[in-house]
Amino acid sequence: MTDLSSLAQPGAMLAVRVTPRASRDRVVLEEGQIRIHVTCVPEDGKANKAVVALLAKALGVAKTRLTLLRGATSRDKLFRLD
C-alpha cells in the first residue's frame, strides 16, 4: 500500500478517484492523483466505507478524521482531513 502520511495535514483536502469491484484493495499515487481500488460493490455505501478505511490506513490517521465533502455517489471524491 502507498504511504500517504506526508499528506496527513489537518485541514488538507484530498481528491481521490475510486475504482469499485477491483480485484484487490489498494491505494496508489499516479501522476499526483490518489487512486483507490476497492473490491466492494458501490451499493448502500459499502464502497465508500471501504474507501474511508483504506485512505485512513494509508494516511496513518483514524477513520473518524476523514469527512466526505463531495462525491458520495461518484467515482471522484473529495475528502477533508480534520
PDB file with one MODEL, atoms N, CA, C and O in Angstrom:
MODEL        1
ATOM      1  N   MET A   1       0.844  -1.179   0.000  1.00  0.00           N
ATOM      2  CA  MET A   1       0.000   0.000   0.000  1.00  0.00           C
ATOM      3  C   MET A   1       0.887   1.239   0.000  1.00  0.00           C
ATOM      4  O   MET A   1       1.944   1.254   0.630  1.00  0.00           O
ATOM      5  N   THR A   2       0.461   2.252  -0.693  1.00  0.00           N
ATOM      6  CA  THR A   2       1.191   3.500  -0.778  1.00  0.00           C
ATOM      7  C   THR A   2       1.095   4.253   0.541  1.00  0.00           C
ATOM      8  O   THR A   2       0.012   4.361   1.116  1.00  0.00           O
ATOM      9  N   ASP A   3       2.221   4.775   1.025  1.00  0.00           N
ATOM     10  CA  ASP A   3       2.256   5.560   2.258  1.00  0.00           C
ATOM     11  C   ASP A   3       1.959   7.013   1.919  1.00  0.00           C
ATOM     12  O   ASP A   3       2.731   7.662   1.214  1.00  0.00           O
ATOM     13  N   LEU A   4       0.848   7.518   2.418  1.00  0.00           N
ATOM     14  CA  LEU A   4       0.443   8.896   2.153  1.00  0.00           C
ATOM     15  C   LEU A   4       0.556   9.761   3.408  1.00  0.00           C
ATOM     16  O   LEU A   4      -0.060  10.824   3.478  1.00  0.00           O
ATOM     17  N   SER A   5       1.327   9.325   4.387  1.00  0.00           N
ATOM     18  CA  SER A   5       1.407  10.042   5.659  1.00  0.00           C
ATOM     19  C   SER A   5       1.929  11.470   5.493  1.00  0.00           C
ATOM     20  O   SER A   5       1.658  12.324   6.337  1.00  0.00           O
ATOM     21  N   SER A   6       2.674  11.740   4.417  1.00  0.00           N
ATOM     22  CA  SER A   6       3.164  13.102   4.188  1.00  0.00           C
ATOM     23  C   SER A   6       2.022  14.065   3.848  1.00  0.00           C
ATOM     24  O   SER A   6       2.186  15.279   3.966  1.00  0.00           O
ATOM     25  N   LEU A   7       0.881  13.541   3.432  1.00  0.00           N
ATOM     26  CA  LEU A   7      -0.280  14.368   3.088  1.00  0.00           C
ATOM     27  C   LEU A   7      -1.211  14.588   4.275  1.00  0.00           C
ATOM     28  O   LEU A   7      -2.194  15.321   4.166  1.00  0.00           O
ATOM     29  N   ALA A   8      -0.905  13.956   5.407  1.00  0.00           N
ATOM     30  CA  ALA A   8      -1.796  13.988   6.574  1.00  0.00           C
ATOM     31  C   ALA A   8      -1.627  15.275   7.373  1.00  0.00           C
ATOM     32  O   ALA A   8      -1.102  15.259   8.486  1.00  0.00           O
ATOM     33  N   GLN A   9      -2.070  16.381   6.804  1.00  0.00           N
ATOM     34  CA  GLN A   9      -2.045  17.683   7.465  1.00  0.00           C
ATOM     35  C   GLN A   9      -3.482  18.067   7.823  1.00  0.00           C
ATOM     36  O   GLN A   9      -4.376  17.925   6.989  1.00  0.00           O
ATOM     37  N   PRO A  10      -3.721  18.548   9.042  1.00  0.00           N
ATOM     38  CA  PRO A  10      -5.085  18.964   9.403  1.00  0.00           C
ATOM     39  C   PRO A  10      -5.623  20.009   8.428  1.00  0.00           C
ATOM     40  O   PRO A  10      -4.936  20.979   8.108  1.00  0.00           O
ATOM     41  N   GLY A  11      -6.843  19.807   7.963  1.00  0.00           N
ATOM     42  CA  GLY A  11      -7.471  20.716   7.020  1.00  0.00           C
ATOM     43  C   GLY A  11      -7.150  20.409   5.568  1.00  0.00           C
ATOM     44  O   GLY A  11      -7.625  21.107   4.672  1.00  0.00           O
ATOM     45  N   ALA A  12      -6.353  19.380   5.318  1.00  0.00           N
ATOM     46  CA  ALA A  12      -5.974  19.034   3.944  1.00  0.00           C
ATOM     47  C   ALA A  12      -7.179  18.532   3.171  1.00  0.00           C
ATOM     48  O   ALA A  12      -8.018  17.810   3.710  1.00  0.00           O
ATOM     49  N   MET A  13      -7.262  18.916   1.906  1.00  0.00           N
ATOM     50  CA  MET A  13      -8.300  18.434   1.005  1.00  0.00           C
ATOM     51  C   MET A  13      -7.676  17.360   0.118  1.00  0.00           C
ATOM     52  O   MET A  13      -6.640  17.587  -0.507  1.00  0.00           O
ATOM     53  N   LEU A  14      -8.305  16.200   0.068  1.00  0.00           N
ATOM     54  CA  LEU A  14      -7.777  15.068  -0.690  1.00  0.00           C
ATOM     55  C   LEU A  14      -8.768  14.658  -1.762  1.00  0.00           C
ATOM     56  O   LEU A  14      -9.863  14.188  -1.454  1.00  0.00           O
ATOM     57  N   ALA A  15      -8.390  14.831  -3.009  1.00  0.00           N
ATOM     58  CA  ALA A  15      -9.224  14.397  -4.132  1.00  0.00           C
ATOM     59  C   ALA A  15      -8.790  12.988  -4.511  1.00  0.00           C
ATOM     60  O   ALA A  15      -7.607  12.740  -4.744  1.00  0.00           O
ATOM     61  N   VAL A  16      -9.740  12.070  -4.573  1.00  0.00           N
ATOM     62  CA  VAL A  16      -9.421  10.682  -4.904  1.00  0.00           C
ATOM     63  C   VAL A  16     -10.308  10.193  -6.042  1.00  0.00           C
ATOM     64  O   VAL A  16     -11.413  10.694  -6.250  1.00  0.00           O
ATOM     65  N   ARG A  17      -9.808   9.217  -6.764  1.00  0.00           N
ATOM     66  CA  ARG A  17     -10.569   8.553  -7.834  1.00  0.00           C
ATOM     67  C   ARG A  17     -10.732   7.104  -7.390  1.00  0.00           C
ATOM     68  O   ARG A  17      -9.745   6.436  -7.081  1.00  0.00           O
ATOM     69  N   VAL A  18     -11.953   6.623  -7.357  1.00  0.00           N
ATOM     70  CA  VAL A  18     -12.259   5.290  -6.837  1.00  0.00           C
ATOM     71  C   VAL A  18     -12.600   4.328  -7.964  1.00  0.00           C
ATOM     72  O   VAL A  18     -13.321   4.674  -8.899  1.00  0.00           O
ATOM     73  N   THR A  19     -12.070   3.115  -7.859  1.00  0.00           N
ATOM     74  CA  THR A  19     -12.432   2.037  -8.774  1.00  0.00           C
ATOM     75  C   THR A  19     -13.071   0.923  -7.942  1.00  0.00           C
ATOM     76  O   THR A  19     -12.365   0.183  -7.258  1.00  0.00           O
ATOM     77  N   PRO A  20     -14.406   0.798  -7.995  1.00  0.00           N
ATOM     78  CA  PRO A  20     -15.070  -0.284  -7.262  1.00  0.00           C
ATOM     79  C   PRO A  20     -14.952  -1.604  -8.018  1.00  0.00           C
ATOM     80  O   PRO A  20     -14.591  -1.626  -9.195  1.00  0.00           O
ATOM     81  N   ARG A  21     -15.254  -2.683  -7.342  1.00  0.00           N
ATOM     82  CA  ARG A  21     -15.208  -4.033  -7.917  1.00  0.00           C
ATOM     83  C   ARG A  21     -13.826  -4.376  -8.482  1.00  0.00           C
ATOM     84  O   ARG A  21     -13.726  -5.063  -9.498  1.00  0.00           O
ATOM     85  N   ALA A  22     -12.771  -3.905  -7.835  1.00  0.00           N
ATOM     86  CA  ALA A  22     -11.411  -4.224  -8.271  1.00  0.00           C
ATOM     87  C   ALA A  22     -11.041  -5.623  -7.801  1.00  0.00           C
ATOM     88  O   ALA A  22     -11.744  -6.218  -6.984  1.00  0.00           O
ATOM     89  N   SER A  23      -9.947  -6.141  -8.316  1.00  0.00           N
ATOM     90  CA  SER A  23      -9.530  -7.487  -7.936  1.00  0.00           C
ATOM     91  C   SER A  23      -8.959  -7.536  -6.522  1.00  0.00           C
ATOM     92  O   SER A  23      -9.001  -8.575  -5.863  1.00  0.00           O
ATOM     93  N   ARG A  24      -8.420  -6.389  -6.054  1.00  0.00           N
ATOM     94  CA  ARG A  24      -7.905  -6.326  -4.682  1.00  0.00           C
ATOM     95  C   ARG A  24      -7.948  -4.883  -4.193  1.00  0.00           C
ATOM     96  O   ARG A  24      -7.980  -3.941  -4.984  1.00  0.00           O
ATOM     97  N   ASP A  25      -7.949  -4.733  -2.864  1.00  0.00           N
ATOM     98  CA  ASP A  25      -7.944  -3.399  -2.269  1.00  0.00           C
ATOM     99  C   ASP A  25      -6.533  -2.836  -2.319  1.00  0.00           C
ATOM    100  O   ASP A  25      -5.574  -3.500  -1.925  1.00  0.00           O
ATOM    101  N   ARG A  26      -6.410  -1.585  -2.815  1.00  0.00           N
ATOM    102  CA  ARG A  26      -5.095  -0.943  -2.829  1.00  0.00           C
ATOM    103  C   ARG A  26      -5.243   0.551  -3.035  1.00  0.00           C
ATOM    104  O   ARG A  26      -6.254   1.036  -3.543  1.00  0.00           O
ATOM    105  N   VAL A  27      -4.202   1.267  -2.622  1.00  0.00           N
ATOM    106  CA  VAL A  27      -4.126   2.711  -2.792  1.00  0.00           C
ATOM    107  C   VAL A  27      -2.860   3.000  -3.581  1.00  0.00           C
ATOM    108  O   VAL A  27      -1.779   2.545  -3.207  1.00  0.00           O
ATOM    109  N   VAL A  28      -2.981   3.751  -4.665  1.00  0.00           N
ATOM    110  CA  VAL A  28      -1.816   4.103  -5.481  1.00  0.00           C
ATOM    111  C   VAL A  28      -1.820   5.602  -5.749  1.00  0.00           C
ATOM    112  O   VAL A  28      -2.870   6.244  -5.776  1.00  0.00           O
ATOM    113  N   LEU A  29      -0.637   6.137  -5.945  1.00  0.00           N
ATOM    114  CA  LEU A  29      -0.472   7.540  -6.290  1.00  0.00           C
ATOM    115  C   LEU A  29       0.059   7.589  -7.710  1.00  0.00           C
ATOM    116  O   LEU A  29       1.224   7.274  -7.956  1.00  0.00           O
ATOM    117  N   GLU A  30      -0.807   7.989  -8.655  1.00  0.00           N
ATOM    118  CA  GLU A  30      -0.444   8.033 -10.068  1.00  0.00           C
ATOM    119  C   GLU A  30      -0.503   9.463 -10.564  1.00  0.00           C
ATOM    120  O   GLU A  30      -1.557  10.097 -10.531  1.00  0.00           O
ATOM    121  N   GLU A  31       0.631   9.971 -11.025  1.00  0.00           N
ATOM    122  CA  GLU A  31       0.706  11.316 -11.601  1.00  0.00           C
ATOM    123  C   GLU A  31       0.107  12.357 -10.677  1.00  0.00           C
ATOM    124  O   GLU A  31      -0.594  13.263 -11.129  1.00  0.00           O
ATOM    125  N   GLY A  32       0.376  12.236  -9.389  1.00  0.00           N
ATOM    126  CA  GLY A  32      -0.105  13.203  -8.414  1.00  0.00           C
ATOM    127  C   GLY A  32      -1.538  13.024  -7.975  1.00  0.00           C
ATOM    128  O   GLY A  32      -2.029  13.806  -7.161  1.00  0.00           O
ATOM    129  N   GLN A  33      -2.230  12.011  -8.490  1.00  0.00           N
ATOM    130  CA  GLN A  33      -3.623  11.762  -8.110  1.00  0.00           C
ATOM    131  C   GLN A  33      -3.709  10.477  -7.297  1.00  0.00           C
ATOM    132  O   GLN A  33      -3.079   9.473  -7.630  1.00  0.00           O
ATOM    133  N   ILE A  34      -4.495  10.522  -6.230  1.00  0.00           N
ATOM    134  CA  ILE A  34      -4.709   9.346  -5.390  1.00  0.00           C
ATOM    135  C   ILE A  34      -5.787   8.495  -6.035  1.00  0.00           C
ATOM    136  O   ILE A  34      -6.892   8.970  -6.298  1.00  0.00           O
ATOM    137  N   ARG A  35      -5.459   7.227  -6.290  1.00  0.00           N
ATOM    138  CA  ARG A  35      -6.425   6.281  -6.860  1.00  0.00           C
ATOM    139  C   ARG A  35      -6.604   5.158  -5.841  1.00  0.00           C
ATOM    140  O   ARG A  35      -5.631   4.584  -5.353  1.00  0.00           O
ATOM    141  N   ILE A  36      -7.864   4.858  -5.531  1.00  0.00           N
ATOM    142  CA  ILE A  36      -8.184   3.818  -4.560  1.00  0.00           C
ATOM    143  C   ILE A  36      -9.008   2.747  -5.250  1.00  0.00           C
ATOM    144  O   ILE A  36     -10.053   3.033  -5.835  1.00  0.00           O
ATOM    145  N   HIS A  37      -8.531   1.514  -5.178  1.00  0.00           N
ATOM    146  CA  HIS A  37      -9.230   0.364  -5.761  1.00  0.00           C
ATOM    147  C   HIS A  37      -9.810  -0.453  -4.606  1.00  0.00           C
ATOM    148  O   HIS A  37      -9.086  -0.848  -3.692  1.00  0.00           O
ATOM    149  N   VAL A  38     -11.115  -0.701  -4.653  1.00  0.00           N
ATOM    150  CA  VAL A  38     -11.782  -1.486  -3.620  1.00  0.00           C
ATOM    151  C   VAL A  38     -12.534  -2.652  -4.249  1.00  0.00           C
ATOM    152  O   VAL A  38     -13.025  -2.551  -5.373  1.00  0.00           O
ATOM    153  N   THR A  39     -12.620  -3.752  -3.521  1.00  0.00           N
ATOM    154  CA  THR A  39     -13.309  -4.935  -4.023  1.00  0.00           C
ATOM    155  C   THR A  39     -14.821  -4.849  -3.812  1.00  0.00           C
ATOM    156  O   THR A  39     -15.574  -5.624  -4.402  1.00  0.00           O
ATOM    157  N   CYS A  40     -15.259  -3.926  -2.987  1.00  0.00           N
ATOM    158  CA  CYS A  40     -16.693  -3.786  -2.683  1.00  0.00           C
ATOM    159  C   CYS A  40     -17.479  -3.274  -3.882  1.00  0.00           C
ATOM    160  O   CYS A  40     -16.943  -2.631  -4.785  1.00  0.00           O
ATOM    161  N   VAL A  41     -18.769  -3.584  -3.854  1.00  0.00           N
ATOM    162  CA  VAL A  41     -19.676  -3.065  -4.878  1.00  0.00           C
ATOM    163  C   VAL A  41     -20.205  -1.711  -4.413  1.00  0.00           C
ATOM    164  O   VAL A  41     -20.354  -1.493  -3.211  1.00  0.00           O
ATOM    165  N   PRO A  42     -20.489  -0.802  -5.338  1.00  0.00           N
ATOM    166  CA  PRO A  42     -20.952   0.535  -4.942  1.00  0.00           C
ATOM    167  C   PRO A  42     -22.451   0.585  -4.667  1.00  0.00           C
ATOM    168  O   PRO A  42     -23.207   1.219  -5.403  1.00  0.00           O
ATOM    169  N   GLU A  43     -22.871  -0.088  -3.604  1.00  0.00           N
ATOM    170  CA  GLU A  43     -24.286  -0.033  -3.228  1.00  0.00           C
ATOM    171  C   GLU A  43     -24.396   0.062  -1.715  1.00  0.00           C
ATOM    172  O   GLU A  43     -23.616  -0.554  -0.988  1.00  0.00           O
ATOM    173  N   ASP A  44     -25.357   0.827  -1.250  1.00  0.00           N
ATOM    174  CA  ASP A  44     -25.608   1.045   0.177  1.00  0.00           C
ATOM    175  C   ASP A  44     -24.401   1.606   0.918  1.00  0.00           C
ATOM    176  O   ASP A  44     -24.272   1.385   2.122  1.00  0.00           O
ATOM    177  N   GLY A  45     -23.521   2.320   0.239  1.00  0.00           N
ATOM    178  CA  GLY A  45     -22.378   2.946   0.889  1.00  0.00           C
ATOM    179  C   GLY A  45     -21.239   2.011   1.245  1.00  0.00           C
ATOM    180  O   GLY A  45     -20.302   2.419   1.930  1.00  0.00           O
ATOM    181  N   LYS A  46     -21.298   0.760   0.793  1.00  0.00           N
ATOM    182  CA  LYS A  46     -20.253  -0.210   1.125  1.00  0.00           C
ATOM    183  C   LYS A  46     -18.895   0.212   0.567  1.00  0.00           C
ATOM    184  O   LYS A  46     -17.882   0.132   1.262  1.00  0.00           O
ATOM    185  N   ALA A  47     -18.879   0.653  -0.666  1.00  0.00           N
ATOM    186  CA  ALA A  47     -17.613   1.065  -1.286  1.00  0.00           C
ATOM    187  C   ALA A  47     -17.065   2.316  -0.599  1.00  0.00           C
ATOM    188  O   ALA A  47     -15.855   2.429  -0.405  1.00  0.00           O
ATOM    189  N   ASN A  48     -17.932   3.249  -0.232  1.00  0.00           N
ATOM    190  CA  ASN A  48     -17.472   4.458   0.453  1.00  0.00           C
ATOM    191  C   ASN A  48     -16.825   4.125   1.787  1.00  0.00           C
ATOM    192  O   ASN A  48     -15.806   4.716   2.144  1.00  0.00           O
ATOM    193  N   LYS A  49     -17.403   3.184   2.529  1.00  0.00           N
ATOM    194  CA  LYS A  49     -16.821   2.777   3.813  1.00  0.00           C
ATOM    195  C   LYS A  49     -15.454   2.139   3.603  1.00  0.00           C
ATOM    196  O   LYS A  49     -14.526   2.383   4.374  1.00  0.00           O
ATOM    197  N   ALA A  50     -15.332   1.326   2.563  1.00  0.00           N
ATOM    198  CA  ALA A  50     -14.047   0.693   2.260  1.00  0.00           C
ATOM    199  C   ALA A  50     -13.008   1.731   1.853  1.00  0.00           C
ATOM    200  O   ALA A  50     -11.837   1.620   2.218  1.00  0.00           O
ATOM    201  N   VAL A  51     -13.438   2.741   1.097  1.00  0.00           N
ATOM    202  CA  VAL A  51     -12.531   3.815   0.667  1.00  0.00           C
ATOM    203  C   VAL A  51     -12.027   4.587   1.880  1.00  0.00           C
ATOM    204  O   VAL A  51     -10.835   4.876   1.977  1.00  0.00           O
ATOM    205  N   VAL A  52     -12.919   4.921   2.801  1.00  0.00           N
ATOM    206  CA  VAL A  52     -12.518   5.660   4.005  1.00  0.00           C
ATOM    207  C   VAL A  52     -11.511   4.840   4.811  1.00  0.00           C
ATOM    208  O   VAL A  52     -10.510   5.374   5.289  1.00  0.00           O
ATOM    209  N   ALA A  53     -11.779   3.543   4.960  1.00  0.00           N
ATOM    210  CA  ALA A  53     -10.868   2.687   5.729  1.00  0.00           C
ATOM    211  C   ALA A  53      -9.488   2.616   5.078  1.00  0.00           C
ATOM    212  O   ALA A  53      -8.477   2.739   5.770  1.00  0.00           O
ATOM    213  N   LEU A  54      -9.431   2.422   3.769  1.00  0.00           N
ATOM    214  CA  LEU A  54      -8.146   2.335   3.074  1.00  0.00           C
ATOM    215  C   LEU A  54      -7.395   3.662   3.090  1.00  0.00           C
ATOM    216  O   LEU A  54      -6.182   3.692   3.301  1.00  0.00           O
ATOM    217  N   LEU A  55      -8.112   4.751   2.867  1.00  0.00           N
ATOM    218  CA  LEU A  55      -7.468   6.068   2.850  1.00  0.00           C
ATOM    219  C   LEU A  55      -6.921   6.419   4.232  1.00  0.00           C
ATOM    220  O   LEU A  55      -5.811   6.940   4.348  1.00  0.00           O
ATOM    221  N   ALA A  56      -7.693   6.135   5.275  1.00  0.00           N
ATOM    222  CA  ALA A  56      -7.236   6.411   6.636  1.00  0.00           C
ATOM    223  C   ALA A  56      -5.984   5.590   6.969  1.00  0.00           C
ATOM    224  O   ALA A  56      -5.053   6.094   7.597  1.00  0.00           O
ATOM    225  N   LYS A  57      -5.971   4.338   6.548  1.00  0.00           N
ATOM    226  CA  LYS A  57      -4.805   3.485   6.804  1.00  0.00           C
ATOM    227  C   LYS A  57      -3.573   4.010   6.059  1.00  0.00           C
ATOM    228  O   LYS A  57      -2.474   4.034   6.613  1.00  0.00           O
ATOM    229  N   ALA A  58      -3.759   4.426   4.808  1.00  0.00           N
ATOM    230  CA  ALA A  58      -2.633   4.944   4.017  1.00  0.00           C
ATOM    231  C   ALA A  58      -2.100   6.254   4.599  1.00  0.00           C
ATOM    232  O   ALA A  58      -0.901   6.526   4.541  1.00  0.00           O
ATOM    233  N   LEU A  59      -3.004   7.060   5.160  1.00  0.00           N
ATOM    234  CA  LEU A  59      -2.592   8.333   5.754  1.00  0.00           C
ATOM    235  C   LEU A  59      -2.050   8.158   7.164  1.00  0.00           C
ATOM    236  O   LEU A  59      -1.340   9.028   7.668  1.00  0.00           O
ATOM    237  N   GLY A  60      -2.377   7.046   7.803  1.00  0.00           N
ATOM    238  CA  GLY A  60      -1.952   6.812   9.178  1.00  0.00           C
ATOM    239  C   GLY A  60      -2.773   7.597  10.184  1.00  0.00           C
ATOM    240  O   GLY A  60      -2.258   8.025  11.217  1.00  0.00           O
ATOM    241  N   VAL A  61      -4.062   7.789   9.880  1.00  0.00           N
ATOM    242  CA  VAL A  61      -4.955   8.528  10.772  1.00  0.00           C
ATOM    243  C   VAL A  61      -6.192   7.684  11.065  1.00  0.00           C
ATOM    244  O   VAL A  61      -6.413   6.649  10.437  1.00  0.00           O
ATOM    245  N   ALA A  62      -6.995   8.138  12.027  1.00  0.00           N
ATOM    246  CA  ALA A  62      -8.245   7.452  12.352  1.00  0.00           C
ATOM    247  C   ALA A  62      -9.287   7.734  11.272  1.00  0.00           C
ATOM    248  O   ALA A  62      -9.293   8.803  10.662  1.00  0.00           O
ATOM    249  N   LYS A  63     -10.169   6.758  11.045  1.00  0.00           N
ATOM    250  CA  LYS A  63     -11.223   6.912  10.036  1.00  0.00           C
ATOM    251  C   LYS A  63     -12.135   8.099  10.350  1.00  0.00           C
ATOM    252  O   LYS A  63     -12.657   8.739   9.437  1.00  0.00           O
ATOM    253  N   THR A  64     -12.326   8.389  11.623  1.00  0.00           N
ATOM    254  CA  THR A  64     -13.228   9.465  12.018  1.00  0.00           C
ATOM    255  C   THR A  64     -12.688  10.844  11.668  1.00  0.00           C
ATOM    256  O   THR A  64     -13.436  11.821  11.705  1.00  0.00           O
ATOM    257  N   ARG A  65     -11.412  10.946  11.331  1.00  0.00           N
ATOM    258  CA  ARG A  65     -10.830  12.244  10.955  1.00  0.00           C
ATOM    259  C   ARG A  65     -11.090  12.599   9.495  1.00  0.00           C
ATOM    260  O   ARG A  65     -10.813  13.723   9.076  1.00  0.00           O
ATOM    261  N   LEU A  66     -11.622  11.653   8.712  1.00  0.00           N
ATOM    262  CA  LEU A  66     -11.912  11.910   7.299  1.00  0.00           C
ATOM    263  C   LEU A  66     -13.384  12.246   7.118  1.00  0.00           C
ATOM    264  O   LEU A  66     -14.261  11.541   7.617  1.00  0.00           O
ATOM    265  N   THR A  67     -13.643  13.328   6.399  1.00  0.00           N
ATOM    266  CA  THR A  67     -15.011  13.752   6.106  1.00  0.00           C
ATOM    267  C   THR A  67     -15.189  13.798   4.596  1.00  0.00           C
ATOM    268  O   THR A  67     -14.424  14.456   3.891  1.00  0.00           O
ATOM    269  N   LEU A  68     -16.199  13.099   4.105  1.00  0.00           N
ATOM    270  CA  LEU A  68     -16.505  13.120   2.679  1.00  0.00           C
ATOM    271  C   LEU A  68     -17.294  14.388   2.373  1.00  0.00           C
ATOM    272  O   LEU A  68     -18.424  14.553   2.833  1.00  0.00           O
ATOM    273  N   LEU A  69     -16.692  15.278   1.597  1.00  0.00           N
ATOM    274  CA  LEU A  69     -17.335  16.545   1.264  1.00  0.00           C
ATOM    275  C   LEU A  69     -18.157  16.457  -0.009  1.00  0.00           C
ATOM    276  O   LEU A  69     -19.233  17.048  -0.103  1.00  0.00           O
ATOM    277  N   ARG A  70     -17.652  15.723  -0.985  1.00  0.00           N
ATOM    278  CA  ARG A  70     -18.298  15.678  -2.297  1.00  0.00           C
ATOM    279  C   ARG A  70     -18.041  14.326  -2.952  1.00  0.00           C
ATOM    280  O   ARG A  70     -16.952  13.767  -2.826  1.00  0.00           O
ATOM    281  N   GLY A  71     -19.046  13.804  -3.651  1.00  0.00           N
ATOM    282  CA  GLY A  71     -18.867  12.596  -4.437  1.00  0.00           C
ATOM    283  C   GLY A  71     -19.358  11.315  -3.801  1.00  0.00           C
ATOM    284  O   GLY A  71     -18.799  10.250  -4.062  1.00  0.00           O
ATOM    285  N   ALA A  72     -20.391  11.386  -2.970  1.00  0.00           N
ATOM    286  CA  ALA A  72     -20.896  10.187  -2.308  1.00  0.00           C
ATOM    287  C   ALA A  72     -21.353   9.131  -3.314  1.00  0.00           C
ATOM    288  O   ALA A  72     -21.263   7.935  -3.037  1.00  0.00           O
ATOM    289  N   THR A  73     -21.842   9.562  -4.480  1.00  0.00           N
ATOM    290  CA  THR A  73     -22.313   8.609  -5.486  1.00  0.00           C
ATOM    291  C   THR A  73     -21.471   8.667  -6.758  1.00  0.00           C
ATOM    292  O   THR A  73     -21.888   8.177  -7.808  1.00  0.00           O
ATOM    293  N   SER A  74     -20.303   9.260  -6.662  1.00  0.00           N
ATOM    294  CA  SER A  74     -19.437   9.429  -7.825  1.00  0.00           C
ATOM    295  C   SER A  74     -18.117   8.693  -7.622  1.00  0.00           C
ATOM    296  O   SER A  74     -17.769   8.341  -6.495  1.00  0.00           O
ATOM    297  N   ARG A  75     -17.384   8.459  -8.700  1.00  0.00           N
ATOM    298  CA  ARG A  75     -16.059   7.856  -8.593  1.00  0.00           C
ATOM    299  C   ARG A  75     -15.015   8.865  -8.116  1.00  0.00           C
ATOM    300  O   ARG A  75     -14.005   8.499  -7.514  1.00  0.00           O
ATOM    301  N   ASP A  76     -15.280  10.144  -8.399  1.00  0.00           N
ATOM    302  CA  ASP A  76     -14.380  11.203  -7.947  1.00  0.00           C
ATOM    303  C   ASP A  76     -14.907  11.756  -6.635  1.00  0.00           C
ATOM    304  O   ASP A  76     -16.040  12.231  -6.561  1.00  0.00           O
ATOM    305  N   LYS A  77     -14.077  11.691  -5.598  1.00  0.00           N
ATOM    306  CA  LYS A  77     -14.499  12.092  -4.258  1.00  0.00           C
ATOM    307  C   LYS A  77     -13.541  13.129  -3.691  1.00  0.00           C
ATOM    308  O   LYS A  77     -12.367  13.175  -4.057  1.00  0.00           O
ATOM    309  N   LEU A  78     -14.057  13.952  -2.802  1.00  0.00           N
ATOM    310  CA  LEU A  78     -13.236  14.947  -2.128  1.00  0.00           C
ATOM    311  C   LEU A  78     -13.393  14.748  -0.628  1.00  0.00           C
ATOM    312  O   LEU A  78     -14.502  14.806  -0.097  1.00  0.00           O
ATOM    313  N   PHE A  79     -12.271  14.512   0.050  1.00  0.00           N
ATOM    314  CA  PHE A  79     -12.257  14.313   1.492  1.00  0.00           C
ATOM    315  C   PHE A  79     -11.522  15.471   2.158  1.00  0.00           C
ATOM    316  O   PHE A  79     -10.612  16.060   1.576  1.00  0.00           O
ATOM    317  N   ARG A  80     -11.930  15.788   3.388  1.00  0.00           N
ATOM    318  CA  ARG A  80     -11.212  16.749   4.218  1.00  0.00           C
ATOM    319  C   ARG A  80     -10.676  15.994   5.419  1.00  0.00           C
ATOM    320  O   ARG A  80     -11.379  15.183   6.021  1.00  0.00           O
ATOM    321  N   LEU A  81      -9.431  16.265   5.763  1.00  0.00           N
ATOM    322  CA  LEU A  81      -8.818  15.649   6.939  1.00  0.00           C
ATOM    323  C   LEU A  81      -8.935  16.618   8.093  1.00  0.00           C
ATOM    324  O   LEU A  81      -8.368  17.710   8.045  1.00  0.00           O
ATOM    325  N   ASP A  82      -9.664  16.239   9.130  1.00  0.00           N
ATOM    326  CA  ASP A  82      -9.864  17.106  10.298  1.00  0.00           C
ATOM    327  C   ASP A  82      -8.759  16.896  11.314  1.00  0.00           C
ATOM    328  O   ASP A  82      -8.757  17.538  12.364  1.00  0.00           O
TER     329      ASP A  82
ENDMDL
END
